[in-house]
Amino acid sequence: MKLISQFRSFLNDTVNLNRTRLNALETNVSALTNFVRQCDWAPEIIRFYPQGSWAHDTIIKPLHGAEFDADLLVLVEPVDNWTAADYVKSLGQAFSDSATYGDKAKTWDYCVTITYVGDRQVDIAPCVVGRLIPDRYEVCNRGADLFERSEPMLFTEWLKEQNGYSGSNSFRKVTRLLKYLRDIKTTFTCPSVLLTTLLANQIYWTDKESDAFADVPTTLKTVMGRLDDWLQARPHKPVVSNPHLASEDLAASWTEAQYSNFRNFINKYRNWIDEAYDEEDRARSIAAWRRIFGDEFAKGESVLTKASADESKSLVSNLLASTAAHLDGLVDAVASFGVAILPRTFFSPPHMQAPPWPKADSFSQNVQVVAIWQSSKDAMSGRRLQQEESLSRSGGIWFDVTVNNGQSLPEGYRVQWRITNTGAMAMALGQGRGGFNPAMTGNRRWESLRYRGVHIAEAFIIRRSDDRLVGQSAPFLVIIE
């Protein structure tokens, strides 16, 4: 089960770096850039440029007691007769001599790190522009005293482009989820830039507006499936090139053993994700997602035991009535525990009409309902709904139909919609519909959201030549709170 709202809350409350920390980071960076501009560091500064997870918007909240890192490039003009080591050493010296930063600064091979105790670090790395070739970027390796070519801006733009193909920012969200998984499980080693690249490589321009990237859990399933397939086809450590700098192997720091371990665990987690996604029982799905992401996922929601599941079904049977004028409590129960608690009789209330068309010899159930919520019938845009998604009594839904897992209905066929209302409000107002309605535009039909209840939409495909029923969709449930 997708549990889209639970993923949204999990990201916001547990995974994403919170706004307070981001504000503090931005304040620190502003002060650091002012310091570098005003100190007596010799290079002429062109500009500052964020890089890494901060720039890629994949930064996550550190685990308890840990620090998070932010990377900042300072782009500079070349200084005559300076070696690569000179840029890093002189920047480190400027910070060490400062009364403000002297006890916070440490110089490494590529950068100077400013540590704000117990919370965050900012790494400032010199990057020389146009030293030998115009517009070529080179970072400085103090240890080896070498200039090393880099393409930080193009790499960041590539990630933004890949995220754009995924839709709804889902690539960035999935990257954060998998970095969180890496950090809480500690079962595999993979640097963030390498992990982000491996994931981004699984997205293609043809994926734009694809159902495979419709939401966060679906994107997670798609990307992990593709990554696992890619890894399983490569039993030995591959080269993972920077897409804009082929000479840079981002997997160079991996050992063969680390790669093998990573490959095995991605396969394991891919299978766990598939199981959690495909599990139709809400409680069991929550338990399956928690096996992957820990108890913070869907925090506060109880995972039903068999006994409590039986109790919920008993509650539902008490709420149902033969007229389908069920009590409002049924809506709350279904919203909390999922449609699995509904008995089969719920899907065939007495006022639901039987199809009047004779069934063809060849009959298909490979018919899918597509539901798009819009604020009004003529709104310019909307969003695709998922099964079991709870909605408020506002706007409405355009229902459409596909066959054979996404194909359009061919010529020579028409669709009839059976819309069945349930719930005390609809029944009391005489709106207990259960009959058939024609499409309005093409194969689509508009239904407004008025009555609290658990309602049913189904598509029936009729062959025009002999008026026979050739296909029927599974029920699409609309839960209106």
N, C-alpha and C positions, 0 to 999 in steps of 0.2 A: 504494500500500500504506500502511496506517495507521501501522505501526511505533510502536505505543502505548508500549512500554517505552522506546524511543529518545527519544520526546518527553518522557517522564517524567524521564529522566536529563538531557536537554538543559535542561529547565526548572530542575531542581535544581542542576545543576553550572554552568550558564552564564548563565541569564536571571534567575532569582530573586535578590533581594537576600539575601545569606547571613545566617545567624543572628548571627554575630559583629558585623556592621555594625548589625543591628537592635537588638541589645543595647546597643551604644554609643550609638545614636540615642536609645533610651529613657532611658538614663542622662543624656544631655545635656538632653533635654526636661524630665526631672524637676528638674534643677538650674536650668534656665531658668525654669520655672514658680515655683520657690521664690524665685528672685531677683526676679521681677516682683511677687510677693505681698509681699515684704519691703522693696522699695525705696520711695522716697517718691513714686511715680507716683500722681497724684490720683484717677483713677477707681476706683470700688468694683468689684472683680472678682466676677463671678458664677461663672464657671468657664472652663476651657480646653477647646478642642474641636479634635481633629485634622481636617484636611481634605486634599483633593487625593489623590494616588496613595497616600500613606501610609494615609489613612483608608479609601480604596477597596480596599486590598490589591492594587493593581496596580503597586506600586513595583518597579523592576528594578535590577539591578546596573549601576553605571556602567561605560562602556567604559574601557579602560586609561588612567589619568591624569586621568580626569574626576571630577566630584563628583556626588553625588545630593542632591536637595532634599526636604525635608519641610516641610509647611505646618502652622502652628498658629494657630488663632484664640484670642484672649483676649476673651471676652464680658464686657462691662462695662455698668454703669448709666450713664445720661447725666449729664454734668457741666453745671451751669447756665452758660450763656453761652459754652460752648466751641463752636468751629467744628470741622469735620471735620479740618482740618489740625492743630489743637491736639492731638488724640489721638495722631497719628502722630509729630509733632515732639517731644512731651514724652516719649513712650516711647523714641524714638531718643536723646534727651538723657540719659535715665536709664541706658541702656546705655553711651553714650559716656563718662559720668562714672565708670563702674565700672572698678576696677583689674583685674577679672577679664575683662571683656568689651570694654573700651574699644578695643583694637586688633583686635577681631574683628567689630565692629558697623558696619553701614552702613545709613543710612535711605533708603528709597525712597518712592514715592508712596503705596503701600498698606501697607507693612510695614517692619519692621526685620529685616535679615538678619544672622545670626550664622554666620560661616564658620569651620569647623574645617579648617585648611589641608590640601589634598590629598585630602580624603575626602568631606566632607558640609557641607551648609548647612541651617540651620533658619530659616524665614521666620515671623516673629511678626506677626500683623495684628490691630489693634484692630477689634472689631465691637460697635457700640452697640445695646443692646436696649431697645425701647419708648421711643424718643426722642419721637415724636409719636403713635404708635399702639401700644397694648399688644402685646407679643410680636412686634413687627416688628424684623427684623434689618437693620442697615445697616453696610456697611464704609465706611472713610474714605479718600477720595481727597485726599491732601495737595496734589498739584499743582493740581487744579481747586478745592480747598477745598469739596468736595461730599460729602454723604452719599449712598451708593448702596445701594439695597435688595438684599438677598441672602437666599438660602434654603439655606445650606450643609447643615444637618441633613437637610432633606427630600430634597435632591439625593443625599446619601450613602445614605439609606434606599431611594431609588428604585433606585440601582445594586445594592444588596444584594438587592432584590426581583427585578431582572432576572437577577442571578446565580443566584438560587434557581430560576428557570424553566429555566435552562440545564442544571442537573444536574451533580453531581460537581465543582462549583466551576469548570466549564470556561470560563465567560465571562471570569472574572478571568484565567485562565491564557492564554486566547487574546489578551486585551488586552495582557498582558505580552509575548507573542510578537510582536505587531504593533508595539509600542513598540520592541522590540529590533530588528525589521526596519527600522523608520524610522531608528534610530540607526546601524545598521551600513551601510545602503545610502546614506543621506543623499540620496536621490533625490526626496524630497518634504518639504514643510513642513506640519506639523499639530500644534498645541499638544495636550498630553496630555489636557486636559479635553475638548477638541473631539473628538479621536479616540475617547476613551472613550465619549462621548455618541453619536457616530455608530454605534459598534459596538453599544452597548446598545439603540439604537433598532431594531435588527434582530431583537430577541428579543420574543416575545409570550407572554402567559399561556397560550395554547394549546400552546406548545412544551414545557410541563412533561412530563417523562417521555417525550418524543419521541425516536425513533431518530436524528433529525437532530442531536441534542445528546448522543449516547450516550457520547462520549469526546472528548478534546482535538482530535485531527486532524479528526474529523467535525464538531465545532463550528466549527473554523477554516474548513473548506470551506463549511459552511452560512452562517456569518456573512459571510464574504468574498463569497460568491455573491450574497447579498441586498444587501450594501452596494454591490457593483458594479452590480447591476440598478437600485438606487435612484439612484446617481450618473449612470448612462448616460441615465436618463430626465430628467436636469436638466443641460442643456448650460451653463447659467449658474449662478453662485454662489447657492445657496439660503440662506434663513434657517435656522439650527439653534438652536431655542429651548431654553432650560433648561426641562425638563419641569414644573418647579414655579415658574417665573418667566418667563412668556411674553414679557415686555418685554426679557429679556436674550437677545441674539443671540450665541451662543458663536462663531459664524463671522465676527463683525464685523471681526476683525483680519486676516482673509484678504484678499488681493487677488484679482482675477479671474484673473490669471495663475497664482497659487499654487493656486487651486481647480482650474483646468484641468489643471495638472500633476499634482495629487493624483488627480484623476479618471482620468487616463491611466495612472498607475502602479498604482492599485488594480486597474484592468482587467487590466494585464499580470500582476500578482502573483496575481490570482484565477485566471487561466489556468494559471500555473505550479503553483499549489496543486492545481488539478484534475488536472493531468498527473501530479504526484507521488503524489497520493492514488489515482488510477486505475491507476497502473503496477503490474502484477502481478509483475514480476520484482523481487526484493528489492534486488539490487545497483543496478539502474537506478533504483529508487525512492529509495534512499539518495542517489544522485547527484542526483536531481531535487530532493529536499528540501534538499540542500546548496546547490543553485543559489539557493534562496530564503534560507536562514538561515546559509549559510557553513559552513566546514569543522569548526566545533565541533559541528555536528549529527552524532549517531552517531559521535562521536570515538572513534578506535581501531578502528573497523570498516572493513575493506577494501572498496573498491568494485571489483567484479569486472570485469575486461576480458573480452572474448569468449573469449580463450585460457584465462583462469583459470576462467571459467564452464564451458568444455569439460572442464577438468581436474576440476572438482567433480562433473560428471555422470559422468565416468569413474570417480571414486571411488565414487559411488553405485552404479554398475553392479557394481562389485566387492563392495560390501557386501550387495547383494540376493541372494536365493536363490529358486529357483522355488517353494519351499514357503512363502515369505513369512516364514520364520524368519530374518529378516535380522539381521545383527550390530548390536550396540548403537551402533556408530559412525554408523549411518544417522540415528538420532535427533539426534545432535549436528550432523550435516551439514544436516539439514532445519531445525533450530532456528537455525543460523547463516546459511544461504543461502536458505531458503524452499522451498516445495513445487515451485517451478518447476524444480528440479533432478531431480524424480522423473520417470521414464519413464512412458508411458501404461500399460504393463503392470502397474505397481504397483497401479493402481486396479481390477484384475480378477485377483486371485490365484486359484489353482486351487480353493481351498476356499470361494470366494464363490459362493453359490447364485444361480441365475437366477430371475427372478420367475415364479411358477407360474400367474399370471393372464393370460388372453389380453388383448392390448392393444386398447383401444377405437379406433374410427375417428378420434375426436377426442381427441388426446393432448397434454397440456401439460407443459412443463418450467418453467413459472412457479410453482414450488413452492419455498418457503424453509424451511430449518431454523433454528430459534431455540434456542440453547443457553445455559442458565443454570447456572453453577457454584454449588453450595451445600456447606457443610461437612458436612451430613448430609441424608438424604432428607427429613426433617421440619423442617429449619431454617426459621426464620421469614423469612429474607431471603437473597439471593444476588446475584450480579453476572452481567451478560450477557457472554458470551465472543465473541471475534472469531475469524475464520478464522486459522489458523497461530499461535494463541496457545499458548505452551508452559505446561504444567501439571505440578505435582508429584503424586506418588501419594497424594493425600489427598482426602477428600470425594468428590463425584460430580457428575453433570450431569443436569439435567432437560432432555430434548429435547422441543421442541414444533414445530408446523408452521403456516405461514401460506401462503396462495396469493395470486396476483395482487398481489405486493408489499405484503403486510401484512394482507390480509383473512383472517378466520377461515374455517375449513373449513365449508362449508354442510351442512345436513341432507342425509341420503341418501348420505353418503360416509364411509368409514373410512380409517384410516391403519395401515399396517404398517411397522415399522422394520427395516431391514437393518443390523445392527451387525457389522462385520468387524474382527476383531483381527489384528494382525500383530506381528512381533517375536519374538525367540528365547525370551523369558521366557514369553509366552502360549502359544506353540506347544509348548514343552517340557512345559508343565503341561496340555496337552490342551485349552487354551482358545482354540484358533484358530477362533473363531466366524465364520460368514459367512452365517448363515441369517436367517430372518424372525421378528420378535417382535411381539406385539400391543401396543397402547398400554395404559397402566396406569390413568391418571386422565384422562378426556376423550381427548385425542389425545396426551397426554404419555407419555414413557417415561423411567424413571430408570436410569442406568448409573453404577456406581461406578468410580473410577479406581484400578486395581490394577496394571496391567502396563505396564512401559516399552515404548514402541513408537509407531508412527504409525498410528492407528486411524481407521476410516471409519464415519460414520453417514449413512444415507440414508433419506428418507421416501418411501413409495409410497402413492398415493391410489387407493383402490378404490371403484367405484360399487356400492352395496349391491344395487340392483335386478337387476343381471345379473352381479355379481362380476367386472367387467372393470377393467383397469388404465387409469386416465385421466390420471395424472400422476406425475412422479418428480422429486425434488429433485436438485440437484448434490451431490456428496459434501461432507460437512462433516468436515474432518480434525481429529482430536484428537491432539495431540503430548504424550505423557507422558514426562517425563524421569526 
